[in-house]
């Protein structure tokens, strides 16, 4: 390879790094827009909360301490983990949910986009090592396991999905609130 070819490669790599870092500087704004869209899609996905489901409503008690304002990267990892759990829940058998499939697909695609953006910008190796040892990660996992168990216990019926959808709305609102503080 000649010197000119090597210079071209170096210029391409450095411009890619600069563009990537610029995108990461705007991550909170990008995330807010996607979260706002996700909340709209979540509302559009189904109808109003069914009255017959009110008596089944339970509190899952979100562990709010996992979103306390620590370092920007740590919060980013927490948000990424929450989005992964939300995506997992909405990737289950949704036949009894009676939601608009197209809107559900758009919602899932938005979650994937958010996760990809966070993965690209958060310095994962260093932060994940610390995050994985924290009690907060386990609290978050336990919270989403409660929701998952609730869905399984109710055999994925309409009310369990509607209650879970309402809970995921609260999660996205918490993420939105946290992203606004970044």
TORMI-682092 format. One record per residue (C-alpha): residue number from 1; residue in one letter; x, y, z. Coordinates in steps of 0.1 Angstrom, whole numbers, plus 5000, padded with zeros to 4 digits. Layout:
REM TORMI-682092
[node NUM, "A", [X, Y, Z]],
...
REM end
This chain:
REM TORMI-682092
[node 1, "X", [5000, 5000, 5000]],
[node 2, "X", [5013, 5034, 4991]],
[node 3, "X", [5015, 5065, 5013]],
[node 4, "X", [4985, 5081, 4996]],
[node 5, "X", [4963, 5051, 5003]],
[node 6, "X", [4974, 5050, 5039]],
[node 7, "X", [4966, 5087, 5043]],
[node 8, "X", [4931, 5081, 5029]],
[node 9, "X", [4924, 5053, 5053]],
[node 10, "X", [4936, 5075, 5083]],
[node 11, "X", [4914, 5104, 5071]],
[node 12, "X", [4884, 5081, 5068]],
[node 13, "X", [4889, 5066, 5102]],
[node 14, "X", [4894, 5099, 5119]],
[node 15, "X", [4864, 5115, 5103]],
[node 16, "X", [4843, 5085, 5113]],
[node 17, "X", [4855, 5090, 5149]],
[node 18, "X", [4846, 5127, 5148]],
[node 19, "X", [4811, 5120, 5133]],
[node 20, "X", [4805, 5093, 5159]],
[node 21, "X", [4816, 5116, 5188]],
[node 22, "X", [4793, 5144, 5175]],
[node 23, "X", [4764, 5119, 5174]],
[node 24, "X", [4772, 5110, 5210]],
[node 25, "X", [4772, 5146, 5221]],
[node 26, "X", [4736, 5149, 5208]],
[node 27, "X", [4726, 5115, 5224]],
[node 28, "X", [4703, 5130, 5251]],
[node 29, "X", [4684, 5150, 5225]],
[node 30, "X", [4682, 5120, 5201]],
[node 31, "X", [4670, 5098, 5230]],
[node 32, "X", [4643, 5122, 5241]],
[node 33, "X", [4629, 5124, 5206]],
[node 34, "X", [4628, 5086, 5203]],
[node 35, "X", [4613, 5082, 5238]],
[node 36, "X", [4586, 5107, 5230]],
[node 37, "X", [4579, 5088, 5198]],
[node 38, "X", [4579, 5055, 5218]],
[node 39, "X", [4554, 5069, 5243]],
[node 40, "X", [4531, 5080, 5214]],
[node 41, "X", [4534, 5045, 5198]],
[node 42, "X", [4527, 5028, 5231]],
[node 43, "X", [4495, 5048, 5235]],
[node 44, "X", [4486, 5042, 5198]],
[node 45, "X", [4493, 5005, 5201]],
[node 46, "X", [4462, 4997, 5221]],
[node 47, "X", [4430, 5013, 5232]],
[node 48, "X", [4422, 5030, 5265]],
[node 49, "X", [4430, 5010, 5296]],
[node 50, "X", [4401, 4985, 5300]],
[node 51, "X", [4379, 4991, 5331]],
[node 52, "X", [4377, 4954, 5338]],
[node 53, "X", [4414, 4954, 5344]],
[node 54, "X", [4414, 4980, 5371]],
[node 55, "X", [4408, 4954, 5399]],
[node 56, "X", [4439, 4934, 5387]],
[node 57, "X", [4462, 4964, 5387]],
[node 58, "X", [4493, 4959, 5409]],
[node 59, "X", [4523, 4980, 5418]],
[node 60, "X", [4556, 4966, 5406]],
[node 61, "X", [4576, 4992, 5425]],
[node 62, "X", [4602, 5005, 5401]],
[node 63, "X", [4636, 5008, 5419]],
[node 64, "X", [4641, 5045, 5413]],
[node 65, "X", [4676, 5045, 5429]],
[node 66, "X", [4689, 5029, 5397]],
[node 67, "X", [4683, 5062, 5379]],
[node 68, "X", [4698, 5086, 5405]],
[node 69, "X", [4720, 5112, 5388]],
[node 70, "X", [4754, 5096, 5388]],
[node 71, "X", [4779, 5098, 5360]],
[node 72, "X", [4764, 5102, 5326]],
[node 73, "X", [4778, 5069, 5313]],
[node 74, "X", [4765, 5049, 5343]],
[node 75, "X", [4730, 5063, 5337]],
[node 76, "X", [4734, 5055, 5300]],
[node 77, "X", [4741, 5018, 5309]],
[node 78, "X", [4711, 5017, 5332]],
[node 79, "X", [4689, 5031, 5306]],
[node 80, "X", [4702, 5007, 5280]],
[node 81, "X", [4695, 4978, 5303]],
[node 82, "X", [4660, 4990, 5309]],
[node 83, "X", [4653, 4993, 5272]],
[node 84, "X", [4666, 4958, 5267]],
[node 85, "X", [4642, 4945, 5293]],
[node 86, "X", [4613, 4965, 5278]],
[node 87, "X", [4622, 4951, 5243]],
[node 88, "X", [4622, 4916, 5258]],
[node 89, "X", [4588, 4919, 5274]],
[node 90, "X", [4573, 4933, 5241]],
[node 91, "X", [4589, 4904, 5221]],
[node 92, "X", [4568, 4878, 5238]],
[node 93, "X", [4536, 4861, 5226]],
[node 94, "X", [4513, 4891, 5222]],
[node 95, "X", [4484, 4873, 5206]],
[node 96, "X", [4460, 4881, 5235]],
[node 97, "X", [4471, 4917, 5237]],
[node 98, "X", [4450, 4927, 5207]],
[node 99, "X", [4473, 4956, 5198]],
[node 100, "X", [4480, 4971, 5164]],
[node 101, "X", [4509, 4949, 5150]],
[node 102, "X", [4523, 4977, 5128]],
[node 103, "X", [4525, 5001, 5157]],
[node 104, "X", [4540, 4974, 5178]],
[node 105, "X", [4567, 4968, 5152]],
[node 106, "X", [4575, 5005, 5150]],
[node 107, "X", [4577, 5006, 5189]],
[node 108, "X", [4601, 4976, 5189]],
[node 109, "X", [4622, 4992, 5161]],
[node 110, "X", [4624, 5024, 5181]],
[node 111, "X", [4636, 5005, 5211]],
[node 112, "X", [4663, 4988, 5190]],
[node 113, "X", [4674, 5021, 5176]],
[node 114, "X", [4677, 5035, 5212]],
[node 115, "X", [4697, 5005, 5223]],
[node 116, "X", [4721, 5007, 5193]],
[node 117, "X", [4727, 5045, 5199]],
[node 118, "X", [4734, 5039, 5236]],
[node 119, "X", [4758, 5010, 5228]],
[node 120, "X", [4777, 5031, 5203]],
[node 121, "X", [4781, 5060, 5227]],
[node 122, "X", [4785, 5045, 5262]],
[node 123, "X", [4820, 5033, 5271]],
[node 124, "X", [4808, 4999, 5279]],
[node 125, "X", [4839, 4979, 5288]],
[node 126, "X", [4848, 5001, 5318]],
[node 127, "X", [4813, 5011, 5329]],
[node 128, "X", [4797, 4976, 5325]],
[node 129, "X", [4823, 4961, 5346]],
[node 130, "X", [4814, 4984, 5374]],
[node 131, "X", [4777, 4984, 5367]],
[node 132, "X", [4775, 4946, 5366]],
[node 133, "X", [4788, 4944, 5402]],
[node 134, "X", [4763, 4969, 5415]],
[node 135, "X", [4732, 4960, 5435]],
[node 136, "X", [4712, 4984, 5413]],
[node 137, "X", [4715, 4961, 5383]],
[node 138, "X", [4701, 4933, 5403]],
[node 139, "X", [4672, 4955, 5415]],
[node 140, "X", [4664, 4964, 5380]],
[node 141, "X", [4665, 4928, 5368]],
[node 142, "X", [4643, 4918, 5397]],
[node 143, "X", [4618, 4945, 5388]],
[node 144, "X", [4614, 4933, 5352]],
[node 145, "X", [4613, 4897, 5364]],
[node 146, "X", [4582, 4906, 5385]],
[node 147, "X", [4565, 4919, 5354]],
[node 148, "X", [4575, 4889, 5334]],
[node 149, "X", [4562, 4865, 5361]],
[node 150, "X", [4530, 4885, 5363]],
[node 151, "X", [4525, 4880, 5326]],
[node 152, "X", [4532, 4843, 5329]],
[node 153, "X", [4510, 4839, 5360]],
[node 154, "X", [4481, 4856, 5341]],
[node 155, "X", [4488, 4834, 5311]],
[node 156, "X", [4495, 4865, 5289]],
[node 157, "X", [4459, 4876, 5290]],
[node 158, "X", [4446, 4909, 5279]],
[node 159, "X", [4446, 4926, 5313]],
[node 160, "X", [4481, 4915, 5321]],
[node 161, "X", [4493, 4930, 5289]],
[node 162, "X", [4475, 4962, 5295]],
[node 163, "X", [4488, 4965, 5330]],
[node 164, "X", [4523, 4957, 5317]],
[node 165, "X", [4519, 4983, 5289]],
[node 166, "X", [4509, 5009, 5315]],
[node 167, "X", [4540, 5000, 5336]],
[node 168, "X", [4563, 5002, 5305]],
[node 169, "X", [4548, 5037, 5299]],
[node 170, "X", [4560, 5047, 5334]],
[node 171, "X", [4595, 5032, 5327]],
[node 172, "X", [4598, 5052, 5295]],
[node 173, "X", [4586, 5084, 5313]],
[node 174, "X", [4614, 5078, 5340]],
[node 175, "X", [4639, 5073, 5312]],
[node 176, "X", [4627, 5105, 5296]],
[node 177, "X", [4630, 5124, 5329]],
[node 178, "X", [4665, 5111, 5334]],
[node 179, "X", [4677, 5118, 5299]],
[node 180, "X", [4665, 5154, 5303]],
[node 181, "X", [4688, 5157, 5333]],
[node 182, "X", [4719, 5145, 5313]],
REM end
